[in-house]
Amino acid sequence: MCPMRAITHLSCPTCGFTRALVLLGRGEVAASLALHPWAIALAVQLFVGWALWGAWVWGWLRQRPDRWVPRAVAMNLLALGVIWLVRLVTATLPPSG
């Protein structure tokens, strides 16, 4: 179903991400890290973003936390690209699920 895999026969930068998040949700941290190392980092970021938004809603923060979203998205895309390149070079891309 992945267009990149269909065209290039390579896993895309997010390949295995959903499966890694499911494993993380089950408490299987090592398996999650093996499938996609950025899943834990993104889960933590989402939780922190949710907590900051709640703090703003309750008046504990002066500025809306969504002003950091563009920078966070850019940094995550950069991290995904670097992780994908390292996994491509080291032949550790996950198999298709």
GUSE-688043 format. One record per residue (C-alpha): x, y, z; residue number from 1; residue in three letters. Coordinates in nm, 2 decimals, padded with zeros to 4 digits. Layout:
REM residues N
<site><xx>X</xx><yy>Y</yy><zz>Z</zz><n>NUM</n><res>ALA</res></site>
...
***
This chain:
REM residues 97
<site><xx>00.00</xx><yy>00.00</yy><zz>00.00</zz><n>1</n><res>MET</res></site>
<site><xx>00.30</xx><yy>00.23</yy><zz>00.04</zz><n>2</n><res>CYS</res></site>
<site><xx>00.35</xx><yy>00.43</yy><zz>-00.29</zz><n>3</n><res>PRO</res></site>
<site><xx>00.73</xx><yy>00.47</yy><zz>-00.22</zz><n>4</n><res>MET</res></site>
<site><xx>00.77</xx><yy>00.09</yy><zz>-00.17</zz><n>5</n><res>ARG</res></site>
<site><xx>00.57</xx><yy>00.02</yy><zz>-00.48</zz><n>6</n><res>ALA</res></site>
<site><xx>00.79</xx><yy>00.25</yy><zz>-00.69</zz><n>7</n><res>ILE</res></site>
<site><xx>01.13</xx><yy>00.22</yy><zz>-00.54</zz><n>8</n><res>THR</res></site>
<site><xx>01.11</xx><yy>-00.12</yy><zz>-00.36</zz><n>9</n><res>HIS</res></site>
<site><xx>01.24</xx><yy>00.06</yy><zz>-00.05</zz><n>10</n><res>LEU</res></site>
<site><xx>01.07</xx><yy>00.13</yy><zz>00.28</zz><n>11</n><res>SER</res></site>
<site><xx>00.97</xx><yy>00.49</yy><zz>00.33</zz><n>12</n><res>CYS</res></site>
<site><xx>01.09</xx><yy>00.70</yy><zz>00.62</zz><n>13</n><res>PRO</res></site>
<site><xx>00.78</xx><yy>00.62</yy><zz>00.82</zz><n>14</n><res>THR</res></site>
<site><xx>00.77</xx><yy>00.25</yy><zz>00.74</zz><n>15</n><res>CYS</res></site>
<site><xx>00.70</xx><yy>00.05</yy><zz>01.06</zz><n>16</n><res>GLY</res></site>
<site><xx>00.59</xx><yy>00.36</yy><zz>01.25</zz><n>17</n><res>PHE</res></site>
<site><xx>00.23</xx><yy>00.25</yy><zz>01.32</zz><n>18</n><res>THR</res></site>
<site><xx>00.34</xx><yy>-00.10</yy><zz>01.42</zz><n>19</n><res>ARG</res></site>
<site><xx>00.61</xx><yy>00.06</yy><zz>01.65</zz><n>20</n><res>ALA</res></site>
<site><xx>00.34</xx><yy>00.28</yy><zz>01.82</zz><n>21</n><res>LEU</res></site>
<site><xx>00.12</xx><yy>-00.03</yy><zz>01.87</zz><n>22</n><res>VAL</res></site>
<site><xx>00.41</xx><yy>-00.21</yy><zz>02.03</zz><n>23</n><res>LEU</res></site>
<site><xx>00.48</xx><yy>00.09</yy><zz>02.25</zz><n>24</n><res>LEU</res></site>
<site><xx>00.12</xx><yy>00.10</yy><zz>02.35</zz><n>25</n><res>GLY</res></site>
<site><xx>00.15</xx><yy>-00.27</yy><zz>02.46</zz><n>26</n><res>ARG</res></site>
<site><xx>00.46</xx><yy>-00.19</yy><zz>02.66</zz><n>27</n><res>GLY</res></site>
<site><xx>00.70</xx><yy>-00.36</yy><zz>02.43</zz><n>28</n><res>GLU</res></site>
<site><xx>00.96</xx><yy>-00.08</yy><zz>02.42</zz><n>29</n><res>VAL</res></site>
<site><xx>01.25</xx><yy>-00.28</yy><zz>02.29</zz><n>30</n><res>ALA</res></site>
<site><xx>01.04</xx><yy>-00.41</yy><zz>02.00</zz><n>31</n><res>ALA</res></site>
<site><xx>00.91</xx><yy>-00.07</yy><zz>01.93</zz><n>32</n><res>SER</res></site>
<site><xx>01.26</xx><yy>00.08</yy><zz>01.92</zz><n>33</n><res>LEU</res></site>
<site><xx>01.37</xx><yy>-00.20</yy><zz>01.68</zz><n>34</n><res>ALA</res></site>
<site><xx>01.09</xx><yy>-00.14</yy><zz>01.44</zz><n>35</n><res>LEU</res></site>
<site><xx>01.11</xx><yy>00.24</yy><zz>01.44</zz><n>36</n><res>HIS</res></site>
<site><xx>01.33</xx><yy>00.44</yy><zz>01.68</zz><n>37</n><res>PRO</res></site>
<site><xx>01.15</xx><yy>00.77</yy><zz>01.64</zz><n>38</n><res>TRP</res></site>
<site><xx>00.81</xx><yy>00.63</yy><zz>01.76</zz><n>39</n><res>ALA</res></site>
<site><xx>00.89</xx><yy>00.69</yy><zz>02.12</zz><n>40</n><res>ILE</res></site>
<site><xx>01.02</xx><yy>01.04</yy><zz>02.06</zz><n>41</n><res>ALA</res></site>
<site><xx>00.70</xx><yy>01.13</yy><zz>01.87</zz><n>42</n><res>LEU</res></site>
<site><xx>00.48</xx><yy>00.98</yy><zz>02.14</zz><n>43</n><res>ALA</res></site>
<site><xx>00.66</xx><yy>01.19</yy><zz>02.41</zz><n>44</n><res>VAL</res></site>
<site><xx>00.63</xx><yy>01.50</yy><zz>02.19</zz><n>45</n><res>GLN</res></site>
<site><xx>00.25</xx><yy>01.44</yy><zz>02.14</zz><n>46</n><res>LEU</res></site>
<site><xx>00.20</xx><yy>01.40</yy><zz>02.52</zz><n>47</n><res>PHE</res></site>
<site><xx>00.40</xx><yy>01.71</yy><zz>02.60</zz><n>48</n><res>VAL</res></site>
<site><xx>00.21</xx><yy>01.91</yy><zz>02.33</zz><n>49</n><res>GLY</res></site>
<site><xx>-00.12</xx><yy>01.79</yy><zz>02.48</zz><n>50</n><res>TRP</res></site>
<site><xx>-00.01</xx><yy>01.88</yy><zz>02.83</zz><n>51</n><res>ALA</res></site>
<site><xx>00.10</xx><yy>02.23</yy><zz>02.72</zz><n>52</n><res>LEU</res></site>
<site><xx>-00.22</xx><yy>02.28</yy><zz>02.54</zz><n>53</n><res>TRP</res></site>
<site><xx>-00.41</xx><yy>02.19</yy><zz>02.86</zz><n>54</n><res>GLY</res></site>
<site><xx>-00.19</xx><yy>02.42</yy><zz>03.06</zz><n>55</n><res>ALA</res></site>
<site><xx>-00.28</xx><yy>02.71</yy><zz>02.82</zz><n>56</n><res>TRP</res></site>
<site><xx>-00.65</xx><yy>02.63</yy><zz>02.84</zz><n>57</n><res>VAL</res></site>
<site><xx>-00.64</xx><yy>02.64</yy><zz>03.22</zz><n>58</n><res>TRP</res></site>
<site><xx>-00.45</xx><yy>02.97</yy><zz>03.21</zz><n>59</n><res>GLY</res></site>
<site><xx>-00.11</xx><yy>02.84</yy><zz>03.33</zz><n>60</n><res>TRP</res></site>
<site><xx>00.06</xx><yy>02.95</yy><zz>03.01</zz><n>61</n><res>LEU</res></site>
<site><xx>00.04</xx><yy>03.30</yy><zz>02.86</zz><n>62</n><res>ARG</res></site>
<site><xx>00.12</xx><yy>03.21</yy><zz>02.50</zz><n>63</n><res>GLN</res></site>
<site><xx>-00.06</xx><yy>02.95</yy><zz>02.29</zz><n>64</n><res>ARG</res></site>
<site><xx>00.16</xx><yy>02.64</yy><zz>02.26</zz><n>65</n><res>PRO</res></site>
<site><xx>00.07</xx><yy>02.59</yy><zz>01.89</zz><n>66</n><res>ASP</res></site>
<site><xx>00.33</xx><yy>02.85</yy><zz>01.79</zz><n>67</n><res>ARG</res></site>
<site><xx>00.59</xx><yy>02.58</yy><zz>01.83</zz><n>68</n><res>TRP</res></site>
<site><xx>00.42</xx><yy>02.34</yy><zz>01.59</zz><n>69</n><res>VAL</res></site>
<site><xx>00.59</xx><yy>02.45</yy><zz>01.26</zz><n>70</n><res>PRO</res></site>
<site><xx>00.94</xx><yy>02.42</yy><zz>01.42</zz><n>71</n><res>ARG</res></site>
<site><xx>00.85</xx><yy>02.09</yy><zz>01.57</zz><n>72</n><res>ALA</res></site>
<site><xx>00.72</xx><yy>01.95</yy><zz>01.24</zz><n>73</n><res>VAL</res></site>
<site><xx>01.04</xx><yy>02.07</yy><zz>01.06</zz><n>74</n><res>ALA</res></site>
<site><xx>01.26</xx><yy>01.90</yy><zz>01.33</zz><n>75</n><res>MET</res></site>
<site><xx>01.06</xx><yy>01.58</yy><zz>01.31</zz><n>76</n><res>ASN</res></site>
<site><xx>01.09</xx><yy>01.57</yy><zz>00.93</zz><n>77</n><res>LEU</res></site>
<site><xx>01.46</xx><yy>01.62</yy><zz>00.95</zz><n>78</n><res>LEU</res></site>
<site><xx>01.49</xx><yy>01.35</yy><zz>01.22</zz><n>79</n><res>ALA</res></site>
<site><xx>01.29</xx><yy>01.11</yy><zz>01.01</zz><n>80</n><res>LEU</res></site>
<site><xx>01.50</xx><yy>01.18</yy><zz>00.71</zz><n>81</n><res>GLY</res></site>
<site><xx>01.83</xx><yy>01.12</yy><zz>00.90</zz><n>82</n><res>VAL</res></site>
<site><xx>01.70</xx><yy>00.80</yy><zz>01.06</zz><n>83</n><res>ILE</res></site>
<site><xx>01.58</xx><yy>00.67</yy><zz>00.72</zz><n>84</n><res>TRP</res></site>
<site><xx>01.92</xx><yy>00.75</yy><zz>00.56</zz><n>85</n><res>LEU</res></site>
<site><xx>02.11</xx><yy>00.57</yy><zz>00.84</zz><n>86</n><res>VAL</res></site>
<site><xx>01.88</xx><yy>00.27</yy><zz>00.83</zz><n>87</n><res>ARG</res></site>
<site><xx>01.91</xx><yy>00.26</yy><zz>00.45</zz><n>88</n><res>LEU</res></site>
<site><xx>02.29</xx><yy>00.27</yy><zz>00.46</zz><n>89</n><res>VAL</res></site>
<site><xx>02.31</xx><yy>00.01</yy><zz>00.74</zz><n>90</n><res>THR</res></site>
<site><xx>02.04</xx><yy>-00.21</yy><zz>00.57</zz><n>91</n><res>ALA</res></site>
<site><xx>01.82</xx><yy>-00.20</yy><zz>00.88</zz><n>92</n><res>THR</res></site>
<site><xx>01.50</xx><yy>-00.08</yy><zz>00.72</zz><n>93</n><res>LEU</res></site>
<site><xx>01.20</xx><yy>-00.28</yy><zz>00.85</zz><n>94</n><res>PRO</res></site>
<site><xx>01.04</xx><yy>-00.54</yy><zz>00.63</zz><n>95</n><res>PRO</res></site>
<site><xx>00.69</xx><yy>-00.46</yy><zz>00.50</zz><n>96</n><res>SER</res></site>
<site><xx>00.41</xx><yy>-00.54</yy><zz>00.74</zz><n>97</n><res>GLY</res></site>
***
